[in-house]
Amino acid sequence: VPSVISWLHCGAACIRLGELDIARHVLVCANELDREHPKVWGLLAIISLRKGNVLLAKEALTQALRFGLNDSAVFVELATCSFKLGRLELAQFLAEKALKFEKNTANQDILTEIRKHRGYTQQELTKDT
């Protein structure tokens, strides 16, 4: 019998391959086994954003945050998807979360890029986050 973790990894692989419908189906199966797994909800939010469904993504993100999502890579992907959709406030929030869980140059660069697009001044861009 597949476990939540096996469904989760399968769903993540499908997302990487661009098989979003299959990924969604697999992650729904994971969710049926554990409705409180934060990464499952995070990946469902990524799928929704990639499909342009911001409302559904926000609902899944709310659950991911509620259950303690702390995966920097998921936050980075969510921020990137939000940025591409022009949802800059949401993208910034997500990039800040990514940086909270993993302080590195790549995460800082993503946040800086989002802030530039939001019209931050050079002084605001260089202050500590």
Protein Blocks (a to p, Z undefined) as FASTA:
>chain_A
ZZfklmmmmmmmmmmnopamlmmmmmmmmmmmomkbfklmmmmmmmmmmnopaklmmmmm
mmmmmnopabfklmmmmmmmmmmnopaklmmmmmmmmmmmogcfklmmmmmmmmmmnopa
fklmmpcZZ
